[in-house]
Amino acid sequence: MIPAPFEHVFAGSIAEATTILQEDPEAKIIAGGQSLLPLMKLRFAQPSLLVDLSRVGGLSYIRESESDGGVVIGALTTHHQIASNPVLKERCRILCEAAAAIGDPQVRHMGTIGGAAAHADPAGDIPVVLLALQAELVIAGASVPKRTVAIDDFFQGFFQTALAPDEAVVEIRIPNRDRGSAYVRFTHRALSWPTVAVAVVTIGDEARIALANMGDRPLRAGASERALAEGATVDAAALLADRDTDPPSDEKASGGFRRELARVLTRRALEQALA
């Protein structure tokens, strides 16, 4: 399909971009465009203006945090850069695995981690992994200085986030922890969005379990997390993975099938992470 008419402008800086957003409430940020443009073609999104960040310098990097030894990633870092980065392969392999699973090489060379986070697709690979990793997002806006938002507070509904209309994600911070992890996804066909995906990050005796495509946003499997903390077996905890979720039914799978998938994939992910 063909998008509705829109204007396009290249921003020279984040400050310029957020100022434009403040002046035009119907404007949207675009970076790689791999999430937004498909919605525009279907006319699910009809922005009046696209503010392009692709020429903004200094937002594509992966480096060690000076404060806590964690990892910081610039918002314009592509999925390909994340999937192939040696620092992340050593310290945060689950993020590399998720980035490598996205689309095809062209999509991975264009799509960005900041765009994927801000798009907040409940079926997306990057948002669910960031949720499991307990990441923080650094946000810049025209009205207020930079602020940091915990990932648990960032996703607020179907394609809705804590971003104000004049704000943009500029950096992702992943804390330094000794952890095991696993990312397991089931797809209807190659290159598809996950029908269900599970990201598990273990920290000592605790685990953060995040689910994709089990509700209107990436969700924590809280019942499974609590069961593990109380000494339940992996099998018993996994059976609780779909509790308090509301999976959609569509042409790919029914809600009931997604519930069963969530339980099976959670068990597999926990086994891999704990191993």
C-alpha positions as CSV (number, residue, x, y, z in Angstrom):
1,M,0.0,0.0,0.0
2,I,1.0,3.7,-0.3
3,P,1.5,5.9,2.8
4,A,-0.6,9.0,3.4
5,P,1.1,12.2,2.3
6,F,3.9,13.4,4.6
7,E,6.8,15.8,4.7
8,H,10.4,14.8,5.4
9,V,13.3,16.7,7.0
10,F,16.8,15.8,8.1
11,A,17.7,16.9,11.6
12,G,21.2,18.1,12.2
13,S,21.1,17.3,16.0
14,I,18.9,15.8,18.6
15,A,18.1,19.3,19.9
16,E,16.9,20.3,16.4
17,A,14.8,17.2,16.1
18,T,13.1,17.6,19.4
19,T,12.4,21.2,18.7
20,I,10.6,20.2,15.5
21,L,8.6,17.6,17.4
22,Q,7.6,20.2,19.9
23,E,6.3,22.5,17.1
24,D,4.5,19.8,15.2
25,P,2.6,17.2,17.5
26,E,1.9,15.1,14.4
27,A,5.6,14.7,13.5
28,K,7.5,11.4,14.1
29,I,11.1,10.5,14.5
30,I,12.6,8.1,11.9
31,A,16.0,6.5,12.1
32,G,16.3,3.2,10.1
33,G,12.5,3.2,9.3
34,Q,12.2,-0.6,9.5
35,S,9.4,-0.4,12.0
36,L,7.6,2.8,11.2
37,L,7.5,2.6,7.4
38,P,5.6,-0.7,7.3
39,L,2.9,0.9,9.6
40,M,2.8,3.9,7.3
41,K,2.3,1.8,4.3
42,L,-0.7,0.2,6.0
43,R,-1.8,3.6,7.1
44,F,-1.9,2.5,10.7
45,A,0.5,5.5,11.3
46,Q,0.0,8.8,9.4
47,P,2.5,11.3,10.6
48,S,2.5,14.7,8.9
49,L,6.3,15.0,9.1
50,L,9.2,12.6,9.4
51,V,12.1,14.0,11.3
52,D,15.1,11.9,10.1
53,L,17.9,11.3,12.6
54,S,20.2,9.3,10.1
55,R,22.5,12.3,9.7
56,V,22.9,13.1,13.4
57,G,26.4,12.3,14.4
58,G,27.6,10.7,17.7
59,L,24.7,8.3,18.3
60,S,26.1,5.1,16.9
61,Y,28.5,3.4,19.5
62,I,28.9,0.5,21.8
63,R,31.2,1.0,24.8
64,E,31.8,0.2,28.4
65,S,30.1,2.4,30.9
66,E,32.6,4.5,32.9
67,S,30.3,4.4,36.0
68,D,29.5,0.8,36.6
69,G,31.3,-1.3,34.0
70,G,28.1,-2.0,32.1
71,V,27.5,-1.4,28.4
72,V,26.1,1.8,26.8
73,I,24.7,1.7,23.3
74,G,23.9,4.7,21.1
75,A,20.4,4.9,19.8
76,L,21.4,4.8,16.1
77,T,23.5,1.7,16.5
78,T,22.2,-0.8,14.0
79,H,21.1,-4.4,14.7
80,H,24.0,-5.6,12.5
81,Q,26.5,-3.7,14.6
82,I,25.0,-5.1,17.8
83,A,24.9,-8.7,16.5
84,S,28.5,-8.6,15.5
85,N,30.1,-6.6,18.3
86,P,32.7,-8.5,20.3
87,V,32.1,-6.6,23.5
88,L,28.4,-7.5,23.5
89,K,29.2,-11.1,22.5
90,E,31.2,-11.4,25.7
91,R,29.1,-9.4,28.1
92,C,25.6,-9.4,26.7
93,R,25.2,-12.3,24.3
94,I,21.4,-12.4,24.5
95,L,21.2,-9.0,22.9
96,C,23.4,-10.2,20.0
97,E,21.2,-13.2,19.5
98,A,18.1,-11.1,19.4
99,A,19.6,-8.6,17.0
100,A,20.8,-11.4,14.7
101,A,17.3,-12.9,14.6
102,I,15.7,-9.7,13.2
103,G,14.5,-9.8,9.6
104,D,17.2,-10.1,6.9
105,P,20.6,-8.5,6.4
106,Q,19.1,-5.4,4.8
107,V,16.8,-4.8,7.7
108,R,19.6,-5.4,10.2
109,H,21.9,-2.9,8.5
110,M,19.1,-0.3,8.6
111,G,17.2,-0.8,11.7
112,T,18.4,0.7,15.0
113,I,18.2,-0.3,18.6
114,G,16.8,3.1,19.6
115,G,14.1,2.9,17.0
116,A,13.1,-0.6,18.0
117,A,12.8,0.4,21.6
118,A,10.8,3.6,20.9
119,H,8.5,1.7,18.5
120,A,7.6,-0.6,21.4
121,D,6.2,-3.4,19.2
122,P,4.9,-6.0,21.7
123,A,6.1,-8.7,19.3
124,G,9.5,-7.1,18.8
125,D,12.8,-8.9,19.6
126,I,14.7,-5.9,21.0
127,P,12.1,-4.6,23.5
128,V,11.6,-8.0,25.2
129,V,15.3,-8.5,25.6
130,L,15.9,-5.0,27.0
131,L,13.1,-5.8,29.5
132,A,14.8,-9.0,30.6
133,L,18.2,-7.2,30.9
134,Q,16.7,-4.4,33.1
135,A,18.0,-1.8,30.8
136,E,17.7,2.0,31.2
137,L,16.9,4.4,28.4
138,V,18.3,7.9,28.2
139,I,15.8,10.3,26.7
140,A,16.3,13.8,25.4
141,G,13.5,16.4,24.8
142,A,12.8,19.9,23.9
143,S,11.0,20.8,27.1
144,V,13.2,19.1,29.7
145,P,16.9,18.0,30.0
146,K,18.0,14.5,29.5
147,R,16.3,12.0,31.7
148,T,16.7,8.3,32.4
149,V,13.8,5.9,32.4
150,A,13.9,2.3,33.7
151,I,12.8,-0.2,31.1
152,D,10.1,-1.5,33.5
153,D,8.4,1.9,33.3
154,F,9.0,2.6,29.6
155,F,6.5,0.4,27.9
156,Q,3.0,1.6,28.7
157,G,0.6,0.1,26.2
158,F,0.1,-1.0,22.6
159,F,2.9,0.9,20.8
160,Q,2.9,3.4,23.7
161,T,5.9,4.4,25.8
162,A,6.9,6.9,28.4
163,L,8.2,9.2,25.6
164,A,6.6,12.6,25.5
165,P,5.7,13.9,22.0
166,D,8.9,16.0,21.9
167,E,11.3,13.4,23.2
168,A,13.6,10.8,21.6
169,V,15.7,7.9,22.9
170,V,19.4,8.7,22.6
171,E,21.1,5.9,24.6
172,I,20.5,2.5,26.1
173,R,22.3,1.5,29.2
174,I,22.7,-2.2,30.3
175,P,23.9,-2.7,33.9
176,N,27.0,-4.9,34.6
177,R,25.9,-8.1,36.2
178,D,27.2,-11.7,36.3
179,R,24.4,-13.5,34.6
180,G,23.2,-16.4,32.4
181,S,20.8,-15.7,29.6
182,A,18.8,-17.2,26.8
183,Y,16.5,-16.0,24.0
184,V,14.0,-18.5,22.5
185,R,11.5,-17.5,19.8
186,F,8.9,-19.3,17.7
187,T,8.1,-17.9,14.3
188,H,5.3,-18.7,11.8
189,R,7.8,-18.6,8.9
190,A,11.3,-17.3,8.3
191,L,11.9,-13.6,8.7
192,S,8.5,-13.2,10.6
193,W,7.9,-11.4,13.8
194,P,7.9,-14.0,16.7
195,T,4.6,-15.7,17.4
196,V,5.9,-15.8,20.9
197,A,9.4,-15.1,22.3
198,V,10.9,-15.5,25.7
199,A,14.0,-13.7,27.1
200,V,15.5,-15.0,30.3
201,V,18.3,-13.3,32.3
202,T,19.5,-15.0,35.5
203,I,21.2,-13.0,38.2
204,G,22.4,-15.2,41.0
205,D,19.4,-17.2,42.2
206,E,16.9,-14.8,40.6
207,A,15.6,-14.6,37.1
208,R,14.0,-11.9,34.9
209,I,11.7,-13.5,32.4
210,A,10.2,-11.4,29.6
211,L,7.6,-12.4,27.0
212,A,6.9,-11.0,23.5
213,N,3.5,-11.1,21.8
214,M,1.7,-12.1,25.0
215,G,-0.1,-8.8,25.5
216,D,-0.2,-5.1,24.5
217,R,3.4,-4.6,25.5
218,P,6.5,-6.7,26.4
219,L,5.6,-8.4,29.7
220,R,7.4,-9.9,32.7
221,A,6.4,-13.4,33.6
222,G,6.0,-12.4,37.2
223,A,4.4,-15.6,38.5
224,S,7.2,-17.7,37.1
225,E,9.8,-15.3,38.5
226,R,8.3,-15.5,42.0
227,A,7.9,-19.3,41.8
228,L,11.6,-19.7,41.0
229,A,12.6,-17.3,43.9
230,E,10.5,-19.5,46.2
231,G,12.3,-22.6,45.2
232,A,10.1,-24.1,42.5
233,T,11.5,-26.3,39.8
234,V,12.0,-25.0,36.3
235,D,9.1,-27.1,35.0
236,A,6.8,-25.8,37.7
237,A,7.8,-22.2,37.2
238,A,7.4,-22.4,33.5
239,L,3.8,-23.6,33.8
240,L,3.0,-20.2,35.3
241,A,4.5,-18.2,32.5
242,D,1.2,-17.2,30.8
243,R,-0.4,-16.1,34.1
244,D,-1.7,-12.4,33.9
245,T,-1.1,-12.2,30.2
246,D,-3.6,-11.5,27.4
247,P,-2.1,-12.9,24.2
248,P,-3.8,-11.9,20.9
249,S,-5.5,-14.3,18.5
250,D,-4.7,-13.7,14.8
251,E,-4.0,-15.5,11.5
252,K,-0.8,-16.9,13.0
253,A,-2.0,-18.3,16.2
254,S,-4.8,-18.3,18.7
255,G,-4.4,-16.9,22.2
256,G,-4.6,-20.4,23.6
257,F,-1.8,-21.6,21.4
258,R,0.3,-18.6,22.4
259,R,-0.3,-19.5,26.1
260,E,1.0,-23.0,25.5
261,L,4.0,-21.7,23.5
262,A,4.9,-19.3,26.4
263,R,5.0,-22.1,28.9
264,V,7.1,-24.4,26.6
265,L,9.5,-21.6,25.5
266,T,9.9,-20.4,29.1
267,R,11.0,-23.8,30.2
268,R,13.5,-24.1,27.3
269,A,14.9,-20.6,28.0
270,L,15.2,-21.2,31.7
271,E,17.0,-24.5,31.1
272,Q,19.5,-22.8,28.7
273,A,20.0,-19.8,31.0
274,L,20.6,-21.8,34.1
275,A,23.0,-24.2,32.3
